[in-house]
Amino acid sequence: MLGKSIERIETLAKMHVGQRIDKALAEIWPEFSRAQITNWMRIGAIQINDKVVKPNTKVCGGERVRLNAAVPASEDWLVAEALDFSVVYEDQDLLIVDKPPGLVVHPGAGNLTGTLVNGLINRRAELAQLPRAGIVHRLDKDTTGLMVVATNNKSLKILTRAIAKHDVDRRYVAICEGILLKRRRLDMAIGRDFRDRTRQRVREDGRDAVTRVKPIETFRGHTAVEAFLETGRTHQVRVHLAAIGHPLVGDRRYGARGRLPKQPTEKLVDAVRGFDRQALHAAGLAFSHPSSNKRVEFESDLPSDMQFLVETLRQDQS
């Protein structure tokens, strides 16, 4: 289905010198995903100084960029659906969603309906006109918690740029296997696992990724931690904690094996080994509001399944 034609002309500034061109353009045009920009470069819809170049070409500064592409009217096939998710804040510029477990964020192969996007356009029909229905950042299907959604193009550009510049504070709470006793700053590049392209892994040639981890409660064989993102790579918290030997409870994709302390109660065995998703919750968001520029903060309590897991771990210590 044909959509609208997009034409853009930009000059790459000195601030982008040394960056990959696809990354620089994703910062200049935050309304488009980096994957979309990379695809346009590969098919010649983006040209640099009237030439087609590779996405990993480094910026020298002063290059003239021309974009001439057709954007499919993907919104036309989106179905508005009434879905079960909480909106904890809403104004003319944004929504703050508290996502439940099991809810896919974006439509894709095998998930054309029943996604957060479908629910959002049911709530606010105008979101169908925005790229990605205004969603600024993602959460995995089985990760719960707070997400920010822009409701107009201006807010989408401002908030997407804030994410790219690491001006949005994102706090997660996770339950991991093993005892983690001190704060850690995990600075390990992440890239796709070539043996399983649905997974990520720590790789020297990956993209920079930094997570700050702080233990907040220890149990006999597990630790509740806060994780603060300095970057926003796919599966970042899950990959980083697994890489230091502390996979998240329930996260079998990244090495969780239902590890238990000695002589566990039957209730603890059931709680840990029956936890059927990664124990990860996006508990806090803070950023400058796109209209007022005032700092706004949002908090979300642990979902019921993680609350039950924590209570069971506590009871096991008594």
C-alpha positions, 0 to 999 in steps of 0.5 A, a space after each residue: 500500500 502506497 504511503 507518503 513521499 518524504 524528501 529531506 536535505 541535510 548537511 552533516 555537522 562537525 559534531 557528528 565527525 567520526 560517527 557512523 553515518 546511519 547513527 548520525 542520521 538516526 540522531 538528526 531524524 529521530 522520527 525514523 528508526 535506525 533500521 529504517 535509515 539503514 535500509 534506505 541507505 542500502 536501496 539508495 533512497 539516501 545519498 551522500 554527496 549524490 552517491 550511495 554509501 554504506 551505513 558504516 561509513 564514517 562522517 567527515 563533516 560537511 557532507 550533503 545528505 539527500 533523502 527521497 523515499 516513500 513511507 508505506 502507509 503501515 498505519 492503514 492496516 493497523 486495527 484499533 483494539 481495546 486492550 488491557 494496559 494501564 495509563 498512569 499519566 496523560 496530557 496533550 503531548 504524551 502518555 505514560 503506559 504501565 505495560 503488563 507481561 505478555 504484551 507485544 509492543 509493535 506489530 510484526 510477523 505473527 503479531 499483527 493484532 493484540 499489540 500495544 500499538 493496537 491498544 494505543 490507537 484505540 485510545 488515541 486515534 491520532 497516534 496512527 498518524 505517527 511513526 511507531 504510534 508515538 512509541 519512544 522506546 521499547 520493552 520486551 514482551 515479558 518485561 513489565 513497567 513504564 513506557 513513554 509514548 508521544 502524542 504528536 510529532 514535536 513531542 516524538 522528536 524531542 523525546 526520541 532525541 532525549 533517549 538518544 542523548 541519554 537524557 531520560 533516566 530509566 530505572 529497572 528492578 530485577 531479581 537475579 540468581 546468585 548473591 550480588 553484594 556490591 554496586 557494579 558498572 557494567 561496561 560491555 559492548 553488546 551485539 547480536 549472537 550469530 548462532 541465535 539471531 533472536 539473542 544478544 551477547 557481549 561482543 567486543 565488536 558490538 555497540 557500546 552498552 553501560 548498565 549500573 547495577 545496585 543490590 537492594 535486597 539479598 536472599 539466600 540464593 538470589 538478589 533484588 537489584 536496581 539497574 540504571 541504563 546509560 544506553 538502551 541496547 536490546 535485552 541490555 539488562 538481561 545480557 549484562 547480568 547474565 554475563 557476570 553470572 547472575 541471569 534473571 530469574 525465569 530468563 531461560 534464554 539467557 541462562 537462568 536454570 532455576 538455581 536454588 539455595 540449599 534445602 529450599 522450601 517447596 513453596 520457594 521451588 515452585 516460585 522460582 522454577 515456576 516463574 515463567 518470564 524474566 523477572 524484570 520491571 521498568 520501575 522508574 522514568 524521569 525526563 524533561 517534559 517536551 512542552 514545559 521542559 520541567 523535570 517529570 518523574 514516574 514510578 511503578 510498583 512491582 507487578 503481582 508476580 514479582 511481588 509474590 516472588 520477593 515475598 517467597 524469597 523473604 519467607 525462605 530466610 525466616 
